[in-house]
């Protein structure tokens, strides 16, 4: 029927190059010593933009994992069944080194190349990124115990993917199980117990409220040993081929992150291998947490990129009131503002990735990345949900429909802010870092100070932020805690603005600084200073 003729609807956004069309990401790869990886990154960009992989991403989201506690004969198996599309995506991500390429081949820019791969895959399908991230982040914890590192690192560094649980596999993905129902972020309140078995292992008994990616091959688990809270590596399969006791009680029915399983698990006399020193579990896990926090920033930036790409695609192909949407001044402002946020997140993420490279090992480098990663994790991840919503609104009713990806993205972004320390946890961590490690603030101020003189509003913001940091580091704890969020937000904007002033075109830097630091800014997107070169901003996206 004539009424069913489809007009003025954008074509599918498929078979696009997700690297070549993302100039801030491409420039960052070149800027941060990762040009040697461009050939493989270009292949990844074409792969994740292909119609086939995007169809797999949609299928993995529509068909969430299903818990299978017993087999047909009544034997306990505690397995999670995923849609084949999920396995295809994570298999491709592992084959491209999105998990541990930076550890397998450490060199300048290695973490940037790995971060870029991770971001492009997470842009299209975010759920699989959870076990990929945890496997990457677990490596420094494994290295605390040479015998375990010798046994597990070759498997963790492998680019093969095998979803079947078993002891004889040549590859492995790792997960974590730290939080408990009575403790949450207060992991020292954990009640899971570890008893020395006398054979070089421990036996763990307890209940974990959140266990991410329960079909991983092993998990980092916190438990109370006689010496205090300790960290253990808990394999799903034992060396003799039998299954370790790992009872999956239920899968969490989550708001988002639907393609990835999260579970409650019960441990009973479960075999665990001590990682690091007994009683030093937090120390053993802290490096893993630092790197998963970085991946929260990467994942949020990836989601922002998807939001901008989909909103711009729609606006460039749809007309209303005699012009394409992208050329309507009100819409142009919204799109340009969303692009600014995305570029700031991407630029920050890649700077942090470079700071995590093996050659960035000076005390000042370590102090800077510790503080800057927490600051960025707080701010970038909190900006994610609102960014996704505004991009969804650019598509109108189509954005609210599940057949388009932005409804999924809107539900996905909050997990990055909650996982690995929600807002208050991160803000208080920043205060502790400033109190315990004065070097961190000095290194941070030196980093943002590289943009000194580049913009009057930024100079004023840096001065105010320095005064606030100095006051809170010497204030009583309750007073500092009450203003912790204000400080972290100021630090985050200082970092983002300084990077854009130094590294991005003037149109981008001027608009970002004026709208985020100046009196012309707003709490909502689309309120940009008069005279903003929106065309130059959007041309980069």
C-alpha positions in Angstrom: 0.0 0.0 0.0 1.1 3.6 -0.7 0.9 4.3 3.0 3.6 1.8 3.7 6.1 3.4 1.4 9.2 4.2 3.6 10.6 7.6 3.1 12.8 10.0 5.0 14.2 7.2 7.2 18.0 6.8 7.5 19.6 3.8 5.9 21.2 1.2 8.3 24.4 2.3 9.7 26.4 -0.8 8.8 29.6 -1.6 6.9 31.3 1.5 8.2 34.9 1.9 9.4 34.7 2.6 13.1 38.3 3.8 13.3 38.5 6.0 10.2 35.3 7.7 11.0 36.4 8.5 14.6 39.0 11.1 14.2 39.6 11.8 17.9 40.4 8.1 18.4 42.6 7.9 15.3 44.6 11.0 16.3 45.0 9.6 19.8 46.5 6.3 18.5 49.0 8.3 16.5 49.7 10.8 19.3 50.4 8.2 22.0 53.0 6.1 20.2 50.7 3.4 18.9 51.0 4.0 15.1 52.7 0.7 14.8 49.3 -1.0 15.6 47.3 1.0 12.9 47.1 -1.9 10.4 45.5 -4.2 13.0 43.3 -1.4 14.4 42.0 -0.6 11.0 41.0 -4.2 10.5 39.2 -4.1 13.9 37.4 -0.8 12.8 36.1 -2.5 9.7 35.1 -5.6 11.6 33.1 -4.0 14.3 31.4 -1.8 11.8 30.3 -4.7 9.6 26.7 -5.7 9.3 27.5 -9.2 10.5 29.1 -8.2 13.8 26.4 -5.6 14.4 23.8 -8.3 13.9 25.6 -10.5 16.4 25.6 -7.6 18.9 21.9 -7.2 18.6 21.3 -11.0 18.9 23.5 -11.2 22.0 21.5 -8.5 23.6 18.1 -9.9 22.6 19.0 -13.4 23.9 20.5 -13.0 27.4 22.4 -15.9 29.1 20.5 -18.6 30.8 21.5 -20.5 34.0 21.6 -24.3 33.9 22.2 -25.6 37.4 21.8 -29.4 36.6 22.2 -31.6 33.6 19.4 -33.9 32.4 20.4 -36.7 34.8 20.3 -34.4 37.8 24.0 -33.8 38.2 25.0 -30.3 39.3 26.8 -28.5 36.5 26.4 -24.8 37.3 26.8 -23.6 33.8 25.6 -20.5 31.9 24.5 -20.9 28.3 25.1 -17.9 26.0 23.8 -17.2 22.6 26.2 -18.2 19.8 26.5 -14.5 18.8 28.0 -13.7 22.1 30.7 -16.3 21.7 31.5 -15.1 18.2 32.0 -11.5 19.4 34.1 -12.4 22.4 36.1 -14.8 20.3 36.9 -12.0 17.8 37.8 -9.6 20.7 40.2 -12.1 22.2 41.7 -12.9 18.8 42.4 -9.2 18.3 44.1 -8.9 21.7 41.4 -6.7 23.4 42.1 -8.6 26.6 45.9 -8.9 27.2 47.8 -7.7 24.1 49.5 -5.0 26.1 50.9 -7.6 28.5 51.9 -10.0 25.8 53.9 -7.4 23.9 54.8 -4.5 26.2 56.2 -1.5 24.4 55.5 2.2 24.1 51.8 2.6 23.0 50.9 -1.0 23.8 48.2 0.0 26.3 46.9 2.6 23.8 46.6 0.0 21.1 44.9 -2.5 23.4 42.5 0.3 24.7 41.6 1.3 21.2 40.7 -2.3 20.3 38.8 -2.7 23.5 36.8 0.5 22.9 35.8 -0.4 19.3 34.5 -3.7 20.3 32.7 -2.3 23.4 31.2 0.4 21.2 29.2 -2.2 19.4 28.6 -4.9 22.1 29.4 -3.9 25.7 28.5 -7.0 27.6 31.4 -9.2 26.5 33.8 -6.4 27.6 33.4 -7.4 31.2 35.4 -10.7 31.1 37.7 -9.2 28.6 38.5 -6.3 31.0 38.9 -8.5 34.1 41.3 -10.8 32.3 43.4 -7.8 31.3 43.3 -6.4 34.8 44.1 -9.7 36.6 47.6 -10.0 35.2 49.4 -7.8 37.8 47.7 -9.7 40.6 48.7 -13.0 39.1 52.3 -11.8 39.0 52.4 -11.6 42.8 52.7 -15.4 42.9 55.4 -16.7 40.5 54.1 -20.3 40.5 50.6 -19.2 39.7 51.9 -16.8 37.1 53.9 -19.5 35.4 50.8 -21.8 35.2 48.2 -19.2 34.2 49.8 -16.4 32.4 50.4 -18.3 29.1 46.7 -19.2 29.0 45.7 -15.6 29.9 47.9 -14.2 27.2 46.6 -16.6 24.5 44.5 -15.2 21.7 42.4 -18.4 21.5 38.9 -18.5 22.9 37.4 -21.7 24.2 34.0 -21.3 26.1 34.1 -24.9 27.4 35.2 -25.3 31.0 38.1 -27.7 31.5 41.5 -28.2 33.0 43.4 -28.9 29.8 42.6 -25.6 27.9 45.4 -23.6 26.4 43.6 -20.3 27.0 41.7 -18.7 29.9 39.5 -15.8 30.8 39.4 -14.5 34.4 36.7 -13.0 36.6 36.3 -11.7 40.1 34.1 -12.3 43.1 34.7 -9.8 45.9 31.5 -8.2 47.1 29.1 -9.8 49.6 25.6 -8.9 50.6 26.6 -7.5 54.0 29.6 -5.6 52.7 29.2 -4.2 49.3 32.1 -1.8 48.8 33.3 -2.5 52.3 35.2 -5.7 51.3 36.9 -5.9 54.7 33.5 -6.9 56.1 33.5 -10.0 54.0 32.7 -13.2 55.8 33.9 -15.8 53.3 36.5 -18.0 55.2 39.7 -19.6 53.9 41.3 -22.5 55.7 44.8 -23.8 54.9 44.4 -27.3 53.4 48.0 -28.3 54.1 48.6 -29.1 50.5 49.6 -25.7 49.2 45.9 -24.7 48.7 43.1 -23.3 50.8 39.5 -24.2 51.2 37.0 -21.4 50.8 33.5 -21.3 52.2 31.1 -18.4 51.8 28.6 -16.5 49.6 29.4 -13.8 47.0 26.6 -11.3 46.1 28.2 -10.4 42.7 30.3 -12.6 40.6 31.0 -11.2 37.2 31.1 -13.5 34.2 30.7 -16.8 36.0 31.8 -19.0 33.1 35.3 -17.6 33.3 38.0 -20.2 33.9 39.2 -18.7 37.2 38.3 -15.9 39.6 40.1 -13.6 42.0 38.2 -14.0 45.3 38.6 -12.2 48.6 38.3 -14.3 51.8 39.2 -14.1 55.5 42.3 -16.2 56.4 43.8 -16.3 59.9 46.2 -13.6 58.9 43.4 -11.3 57.7 41.6 -10.6 54.4 43.5 -12.4 51.6 43.2 -12.9 47.8 42.8 -16.3 46.2 42.7 -17.6 42.6 39.7 -20.0 42.4 39.6 -22.1 39.2 36.4 -23.6 37.9 38.1 -26.8 36.9 40.7 -28.6 39.0 43.9 -30.2 37.6 42.4 -33.7 37.7 39.6 -32.5 35.4 36.9 -32.4 38.1 34.8 -29.3 38.8 35.7 -27.1 41.7 32.7 -26.4 44.0 31.2 -23.2 42.5 27.5 -23.2 43.0 25.6 -20.6 41.0 22.6 -19.6 43.0 21.0 -17.3 40.5 21.8 -14.8 37.7 21.1 -11.2 38.4 18.2 -9.6 36.5 20.0 -6.4 35.6 18.9 -3.1 34.2 21.5 -3.4 31.4 24.6 -5.4 30.5 22.1 -8.0 29.5 24.4 -10.1 27.3 26.8 -10.7 30.1 26.0 -12.9 33.1 26.4 -11.7 36.7 25.7 -14.2 39.4 25.4 -15.0 43.1 27.6 -17.9 44.0 28.2 -20.2 46.9 31.5 -21.6 47.8 31.9 -24.7 50.1 35.3 -26.2 50.7 36.2 -24.7 47.3 39.9 -24.9 46.3 41.7 -21.6 46.2 45.3 -20.7 45.6 46.8 -17.8 47.6 47.7 -14.8 45.6 50.4 -12.6 47.2 50.9 -12.5 50.9 48.3 -13.7 53.4 46.4 -10.9 55.0 47.3 -8.6 52.1 44.3 -9.3 50.0 43.4 -5.6 49.3 47.0 -5.0 48.1 46.8 -8.0 45.8 43.5 -6.9 44.3 44.3 -3.1 44.1 46.1 -3.3 40.8 43.3 -5.2 39.2 40.8 -2.6 40.5 42.9 0.2 39.1 42.9 -1.3 35.7 39.2 -2.2 35.6 38.5 1.4 36.7 40.4 2.5 33.6 38.3 0.1 31.5 35.2 1.7 33.0 36.4 5.0 31.5 37.2 3.2 28.2 33.8 1.5 28.1 32.0 4.8 28.8 33.9 6.6 26.1 33.1 3.7 23.7 29.4 4.1 24.6 29.6 7.9 24.0 31.1 7.3 20.6 28.3 4.9 19.7 25.7 7.5 20.9 27.3 10.3 18.8 27.8 8.1 15.8 24.1 6.9 15.8 22.7 10.4 16.5 24.8 12.0 13.8 23.9 9.3 11.3 20.2 9.9 11.9 20.5 13.6 11.7 22.5 13.6 8.5 20.0 11.4 6.7 16.7 12.7 8.0 14.9 15.9 7.0 12.3 18.1 8.7 10.9 21.5 8.0 12.8 21.8 4.7 16.4 20.8 5.8 18.3 17.9 7.2 18.3 17.7 10.9 22.0 18.2 11.3 21.6 21.6 9.6 18.8 22.7 12.0 20.5 25.1 14.4 19.0 23.7 17.5 19.9 20.2 16.6 23.3 21.2 15.4 24.1 22.6 18.9 23.0 19.4 20.6 25.0 17.2 18.3 28.1 19.3 18.6 27.8 19.3 22.4 27.5 15.5 22.5 30.5 15.3 20.2 32.5 17.6 22.6 31.7 15.3 25.5 32.7 12.2 23.5 36.0 13.7 22.3 36.9 14.8 25.9 36.2 11.3 27.2 38.2 9.6 24.4 41.1 12.0 24.7 41.2 11.4 28.5 40.9 7.7 28.1 43.8 7.3 25.7 46.0 9.6 27.8 45.3 7.4 30.8 46.0 4.2 28.7 49.4 5.6 27.7 50.1 6.3 31.4 49.6 2.6 32.1 52.3 1.5 29.7 55.3 -0.4 31.0 57.7 2.4 30.2 55.7 4.9 32.4 57.1 3.5 35.7 58.6 6.6 37.3 57.2 7.4 40.7 55.5 10.5 39.4 54.0 8.5 36.5 52.6 6.0 38.9 51.2 8.6 41.2 49.6 10.6 38.3 47.8 7.6 36.9 46.6 6.5 40.3 44.9 9.8 40.9 43.9 10.7 37.4 42.3 7.3 36.7 40.1 7.6 39.8 39.2 11.2 38.9 38.3 10.2 35.3 36.4 7.1 36.4 34.2 9.3 38.6 33.4 12.0 36.1 33.4 10.3 32.7 31.3 7.4 33.9 28.8 9.7 35.6 28.4 11.7 32.3 27.6 8.5 30.4 23.9 8.0 31.1 22.8 11.6 30.5 24.9 11.6 27.3 23.2 8.4 26.1 19.7 9.8 26.9 20.3 13.0 24.9 21.6 11.1 21.9 18.6 8.8 22.1 16.3 11.8 22.0 18.0 13.0 18.8 16.5 9.9 17.1 13.0 10.7 18.5 10.7 7.7 18.7 13.2 5.5 16.9 15.7 6.1 19.7 13.3 4.6 22.2 12.8 1.4 20.1 14.8 -1.7 20.9 15.6 -2.3 17.2 17.9 0.7 17.4 21.0 0.5 19.7 20.6 3.6 21.8 18.0 2.1 24.1 20.5 -0.6 24.9 23.2 2.0 25.4 21.1 4.1 27.7 20.7 1.1 30.0 24.3 0.1 29.7 26.1 3.3 30.7 25.1 3.3 34.4 27.0 0.1 35.1 30.3 1.8 34.4 29.6 4.3 37.1 28.5 1.7 39.6 31.1 -1.1 38.9 34.5 -0.8 40.7 33.4 1.9 43.1 30.4 4.1 42.7 30.6 7.9 43.1 31.1 8.2 46.9 33.6 5.4 47.0 35.7 7.0 44.2 35.5 10.5 45.7 36.7 9.2 49.1 39.5 7.2 47.4 40.7 10.4 45.8 40.8 12.1 49.2 42.8 9.3 50.7 45.2 9.4 47.8 45.7 13.1 48.3 46.3 12.6 52.0 48.6 9.7 51.8 50.5 10.6 48.6 51.2 14.3 48.2 53.3 13.4 45.1 50.0 12.5 43.3 48.6 16.0 43.5 51.9 17.5 42.4 52.1 15.2 39.4 48.5 16.0 38.5 49.0 19.7 38.8 52.1 19.4 36.6 50.1 17.5 34.0 47.2 20.0 33.8 49.6 22.9 34.2 51.0 22.0 30.8 48.0 23.9 29.4 48.7 27.0 31.5 48.2 30.1 29.5 46.2 28.4 26.8 42.8 29.7 27.9 41.8 32.3 30.4 38.9 30.3 31.8 41.0 27.2 32.2 43.7 29.2 34.1 41.1 30.5 36.5 39.7 27.0 37.0 43.1 25.6 37.7 43.7 28.3 40.3 40.4 27.6 42.0 40.8 23.9 41.9 44.3 24.1 43.4 43.0 26.2 46.3 40.1 23.7 46.9 42.5 20.8 46.9 44.8 22.5 49.3 42.0 23.3 51.7 40.4 19.9 51.7 43.7 18.0 52.1 44.2 19.8 55.4 40.5 19.9 56.5 38.9 17.7 59.1 37.8 14.3 57.5 34.1 15.0 57.8 34.4 18.4 56.2 36.6 17.0 53.4 34.2 14.1 52.7 31.3 16.5 52.4 33.0 18.3 49.6 34.8 15.4 48.0 32.5 15.3 45.0 33.0 19.0 44.3 36.8 18.4 44.3 36.8 15.4 42.0 34.5 17.1 39.5 36.8 20.1 39.5 39.9 17.9 39.0 38.2 16.0 36.2 37.2 19.1 34.3 40.7 20.5 34.8 42.2 17.3 33.2 39.8 17.2 30.3 40.0 20.9 29.5 43.8 20.9 29.7 44.1 18.0 27.3 41.7 19.5 24.8 43.4 22.9 25.0 46.8 21.2 24.3 45.8 18.6 21.8 42.5 19.4 20.0 41.6 22.0 17.4 40.7 25.4 18.8 37.1 25.0 17.8 36.8 22.0 20.1 38.9 23.3 23.0 37.3 26.8 23.0 33.7 25.3 23.0 34.5 22.8 25.7 36.2 25.3 28.0 33.5 27.9 27.6 30.6 25.5 28.0 32.1 23.5 30.9 34.1 26.1 32.8 32.5 29.5 31.9 29.3 31.3 32.8 27.7 30.5 29.4 27.5 26.8 30.3 24.4 24.7 31.2 23.5 21.5 32.9 21.9 20.2 29.7 23.4 19.6 26.3 22.9 21.9 23.4 23.7 25.2 25.1 27.0 26.3 23.5 28.6 29.8 23.4 27.6 32.1 20.6 29.9 31.8 17.6 30.9 28.1 18.3 32.2 26.5 15.1 29.8 23.5 15.3 30.7 22.4 11.7 34.3 22.0 12.6 33.4 20.0 15.7 31.0 17.7 13.9 33.4 17.1 11.0 35.6 15.2 13.5 32.8 12.7 14.2 
